[in-house]
Amino acid sequence: MVRVSRAALILLMAAMAGCAHQSETTPQQQFLEALKRGNSAQASQIWLHMSPEQRVMFERGQGLQPAQSPKQVQMEVMRRALEEANGEGPEEPPATPPLGGALGNLPELLNSQQAGGGANPP
């Protein structure tokens, strides 16, 4: 009898579950996954082969599987609520530099300290 390690058995079961999951996806889910991967050619072909009913279902969000289960979402919300209650809130995002301006603002932008223009000319 062949002895299989527990890790190998778990990997085999995960692979089998992954294969089964892929074959059960709807055209709407396949279309969305192709777009997420950046494969627009495959997404276009999937869209062209979808029936009008399947396209309407896609527009309504039917036939799509959420990226996270409701239990995972609930756990994440609870974790964030606990962090806020403990005063650990989310980190502040880095300050973004101001965006550019129009051509009419060009003299101001060229002479500004942020643009590296140095001091204003006399």
C-alpha positions as CSV (number, residue, x, y, z in Angstrom):
1,M,0.0,0.0,0.0
2,V,1.3,3.4,-0.9
3,R,1.6,5.8,2.0
4,V,0.6,9.4,1.2
5,S,1.6,12.3,3.4
6,R,-1.0,14.5,4.9
7,A,0.3,17.5,3.1
8,A,0.2,15.7,-0.3
9,L,-3.3,14.6,0.4
10,I,-4.4,18.2,1.3
11,L,-2.7,19.6,-1.9
12,L,-4.5,16.9,-4.0
13,M,-7.9,17.7,-2.5
14,A,-7.3,21.5,-3.0
15,A,-6.4,20.9,-6.6
16,M,-9.4,18.8,-7.2
17,A,-11.6,21.4,-5.6
18,G,-10.1,24.1,-7.8
19,C,-10.8,22.1,-10.9
20,A,-14.4,21.5,-9.9
21,H,-14.8,25.2,-9.1
22,Q,-13.6,26.2,-12.5
23,S,-16.0,24.0,-14.4
24,E,-19.0,25.3,-12.5
25,T,-18.4,29.0,-13.3
26,T,-21.1,30.8,-15.3
27,P,-20.2,32.7,-18.5
28,Q,-20.8,35.9,-16.5
29,Q,-18.1,34.9,-14.0
30,Q,-15.7,33.7,-16.7
31,F,-16.1,37.1,-18.4
32,L,-15.4,39.0,-15.2
33,E,-12.3,36.8,-14.4
34,A,-10.9,37.3,-17.9
35,L,-11.3,41.1,-17.5
36,K,-9.6,40.9,-14.1
37,R,-6.6,39.1,-15.6
38,G,-6.4,41.7,-18.4
39,N,-7.3,39.3,-21.1
40,S,-9.6,41.4,-23.1
41,A,-9.5,39.1,-26.2
42,Q,-10.8,36.2,-24.1
43,A,-13.4,38.4,-22.4
44,S,-14.6,39.7,-25.8
45,Q,-15.0,36.1,-27.1
46,I,-16.9,35.1,-23.9
47,W,-19.2,38.2,-24.3
48,L,-19.9,37.4,-27.9
49,H,-20.9,33.8,-27.0
50,M,-23.2,34.9,-24.2
51,S,-26.9,34.9,-24.9
52,P,-28.9,38.1,-24.4
53,E,-30.4,36.6,-21.3
54,Q,-26.9,36.0,-19.8
55,R,-25.9,39.5,-20.7
56,V,-28.9,40.9,-18.8
57,M,-28.1,38.6,-15.9
58,F,-24.5,40.0,-15.9
59,E,-25.8,43.6,-15.9
60,R,-27.9,42.7,-12.8
61,G,-25.0,41.0,-11.1
62,Q,-26.6,37.6,-11.3
63,G,-24.4,34.6,-11.8
64,L,-21.4,36.2,-10.2
65,Q,-19.6,34.9,-7.2
66,P,-18.3,37.4,-4.6
67,A,-14.5,37.5,-4.1
68,Q,-15.0,37.0,-0.3
69,S,-17.6,35.0,1.5
70,P,-20.1,36.8,3.8
71,K,-18.3,35.3,6.8
72,Q,-15.0,36.8,5.7
73,V,-16.5,40.2,5.2
74,Q,-18.1,40.0,8.6
75,M,-14.8,39.1,10.2
76,E,-13.0,41.9,8.5
77,V,-15.7,44.4,9.6
78,M,-15.4,43.2,13.2
79,R,-11.6,43.4,13.1
80,R,-11.7,47.0,11.9
81,A,-14.3,47.9,14.5
82,L,-12.0,46.5,17.2
83,E,-9.0,48.4,15.9
84,E,-11.0,51.7,15.9
85,A,-12.3,51.0,19.4
86,N,-8.7,50.5,20.6
87,G,-7.6,53.7,18.9
88,E,-5.5,52.0,16.3
89,G,-7.5,53.3,13.3
90,P,-6.2,53.0,9.7
91,E,-2.9,54.6,8.8
92,E,-3.1,58.0,7.2
93,P,-2.5,57.9,3.5
94,P,0.6,59.7,2.3
95,A,-0.1,63.3,1.3
96,T,-0.4,63.6,-2.5
97,P,1.2,66.5,-4.2
98,P,-1.2,69.0,-5.8
99,L,-2.0,68.3,-9.4
100,G,-0.9,70.6,-12.2
101,G,-2.9,73.5,-13.6
102,A,-3.9,75.1,-16.8
103,L,-1.7,77.0,-19.2
104,G,-2.9,80.2,-17.7
105,N,-1.3,79.2,-14.4
106,L,2.0,78.4,-16.0
107,P,3.9,81.5,-14.6
108,E,2.7,80.7,-11.1
109,L,3.7,77.0,-11.5
110,L,7.1,77.8,-12.8
111,N,7.9,80.2,-10.0
112,S,6.5,78.1,-7.2
113,Q,8.7,76.5,-4.5
114,Q,7.1,73.0,-5.1
115,A,8.0,73.0,-8.8
116,G,11.6,73.7,-7.9
117,G,11.5,77.1,-9.4
118,G,13.3,78.5,-6.4
119,A,12.7,82.1,-5.1
120,N,10.5,84.4,-7.1
121,P,12.5,86.7,-9.4
122,P,12.7,90.4,-8.4
